[in-house]
């Protein structure tokens, strides 16, 4: 792979060459950050779905316990 900047160009204008390299690095970091963010978002969606399912199960159990408690206390309508 041939570099877009030759060594002679780098010697003539090192600040421009470094700025060009920094633009490439920042672009790479931006894309990498977006990819990692998308992966984390998908992982969190799966986790949230599992937690919501668990919460529904717990709520059903709590409702059953409350009904039994009301029966025991004789307060159920």
GROMACS elastic network, one bead per residue, 0.5 to 0.9 nm:
[ bonds ]
;  ai    aj funct       b0    kb
    2     5     6  0.85336   500
    2     6     6  0.87923   500
    3     6     6  0.65647   500
    5     8     6  0.82375   500
    5     9     6  0.63115   500
    5    10     6  0.67685   500
    5    17     6  0.71338   500
    5    20     6  0.89094   500
    6     9     6  0.52814   500
    6    10     6  0.63084   500
    6    11     6  0.87592   500
    7    11     6  0.61560   500
    7    12     6  0.86556   500
    8    11     6  0.50651   500
    8    12     6  0.62460   500
    8    13     6  0.87084   500
    9    12     6  0.50943   500
    9    13     6  0.61576   500
    9    14     6  0.76510   500
    9    17     6  0.76138   500
   10    13     6  0.53916   500
   10    15     6  0.81500   500
   10    16     6  0.78685   500
   10    17     6  0.55768   500
   10    18     6  0.82244   500
   11    14     6  0.57372   500
   11    17     6  0.88132   500
   13    16     6  0.57154   500
   13    17     6  0.65131   500
   13    18     6  0.89093   500
   14    18     6  0.60473   500
   14    19     6  0.84609   500
   15    18     6  0.51581   500
   15    19     6  0.60735   500
   15    20     6  0.85664   500
   16    20     6  0.60998   500
   16    21     6  0.86355   500
   17    20     6  0.50768   500
   17    21     6  0.63130   500
   17    22     6  0.86529   500
   18    21     6  0.50374   500
   18    22     6  0.61072   500
   18    23     6  0.86371   500
   19    23     6  0.62375   500
   19    24     6  0.87579   500
   20    23     6  0.51816   500
   20    24     6  0.65046   500
   20    25     6  0.88140   500
   21    24     6  0.51159   500
   21    25     6  0.62341   500
   21    26     6  0.86429   500
   22    26     6  0.59921   500
   22    27     6  0.83934   500
   23    26     6  0.51820   500
   23    27     6  0.60835   500
   23    28     6  0.86052   500
   24    27     6  0.51148   500
   24    28     6  0.62204   500
   24    29     6  0.86945   500
   25    28     6  0.50937   500
   25    29     6  0.61831   500
   25    30     6  0.85768   500
   26    29     6  0.50689   500
   26    30     6  0.60720   500
   26    31     6  0.86640   500
   27    30     6  0.51058   500
   27    31     6  0.63020   500
   27    32     6  0.85731   500
   28    31     6  0.52585   500
   28    32     6  0.60757   500
   28    33     6  0.85232   500
   29    33     6  0.59638   500
   29    34     6  0.85632   500
   30    33     6  0.51295   500
   30    34     6  0.62732   500
   30    35     6  0.87089   500
   31    34     6  0.51286   500
   31    35     6  0.62334   500
   31    36     6  0.86984   500
   32    35     6  0.51189   500
   32    36     6  0.62141   500
   32    37     6  0.85212   500
   33    36     6  0.51890   500
   33    37     6  0.60250   500
   33    38     6  0.85793   500
   34    37     6  0.50264   500
   34    38     6  0.61375   500
   34    39     6  0.86613   500
   35    38     6  0.51687   500
   35    39     6  0.62992   500
   35    40     6  0.86947   500
   36    39     6  0.50985   500
   36    40     6  0.61673   500
   36    41     6  0.85432   500
   37    40     6  0.51219   500
   37    41     6  0.60754   500
   37    42     6  0.86982   500
   38    41     6  0.50416   500
   38    42     6  0.63208   500
   38    43     6  0.86962   500
   39    42     6  0.52462   500
   39    43     6  0.62513   500
   39    44     6  0.86394   500
   40    43     6  0.50390   500
   40    44     6  0.60530   500
   40    45     6  0.85338   500
   41    44     6  0.51614   500
   41    45     6  0.61726   500
   41    46     6  0.87883   500
   42    45     6  0.50970   500
   42    46     6  0.64303   500
   42    47     6  0.87309   500
   43    46     6  0.53074   500
   43    47     6  0.63146   500
   43    48     6  0.86934   500
   44    48     6  0.59765   500
   44    49     6  0.85188   500
   45    48     6  0.50981   500
   45    49     6  0.62147   500
   45    50     6  0.87129   500
   46    49     6  0.51856   500
   46    50     6  0.63602   500
   46    51     6  0.87284   500
   47    50     6  0.51519   500
   47    51     6  0.61956   500
   47    52     6  0.86026   500
   48    51     6  0.50535   500
   48    52     6  0.60384   500
   48    53     6  0.85612   500
   49    52     6  0.51319   500
   49    53     6  0.62254   500
   49    54     6  0.86447   500
   50    53     6  0.51708   500
   50    54     6  0.62281   500
   50    55     6  0.85949   500
   51    55     6  0.60193   500
   51    56     6  0.86225   500
   52    56     6  0.62387   500
   52    57     6  0.87145   500
   53    56     6  0.51908   500
   53    57     6  0.64251   500
   53    58     6  0.87701   500
   54    57     6  0.51277   500
   54    58     6  0.62361   500
   54    59     6  0.86376   500
   55    58     6  0.50460   500
   55    59     6  0.60953   500
   55    60     6  0.86349   500
   56    59     6  0.50514   500
   56    60     6  0.62386   500
   56    61     6  0.86746   500
   57    60     6  0.52045   500
   57    61     6  0.63237   500
   57    62     6  0.86718   500
   58    61     6  0.50849   500
   58    62     6  0.61159   500
   58    63     6  0.86070   500
   59    63     6  0.61354   500
   59    64     6  0.86438   500
   60    63     6  0.50769   500
   60    64     6  0.62861   500
   60    65     6  0.86936   500
   61    64     6  0.50980   500
   61    65     6  0.62286   500
   61    66     6  0.86161   500
   62    65     6  0.50493   500
   62    66     6  0.60844   500
   62    67     6  0.85739   500
   63    66     6  0.50511   500
   63    67     6  0.61585   500
   63    68     6  0.86497   500
   64    67     6  0.51445   500
   64    68     6  0.62593   500
   64    69     6  0.85911   500
   65    68     6  0.51308   500
   65    69     6  0.60832   500
   65    70     6  0.85921   500
   66    70     6  0.61193   500
   66    71     6  0.85653   500
   67    70     6  0.51175   500
   67    71     6  0.62068   500
   67    72     6  0.86614   500
   67    76     6  0.76693   500
   68    72     6  0.61620   500
   68    73     6  0.86038   500
   69    72     6  0.50509   500
   69    73     6  0.61756   500
   69    74     6  0.84432   500
   69    75     6  0.86871   500
   70    73     6  0.50803   500
   70    74     6  0.59045   500
   70    75     6  0.51783   500
   70    76     6  0.53412   500
   71    75     6  0.63486   500
   71    76     6  0.57309   500
   72    75     6  0.78690   500
   72    76     6  0.88133   500
   73    76     6  0.79509   500
   74    77     6  0.85375   500
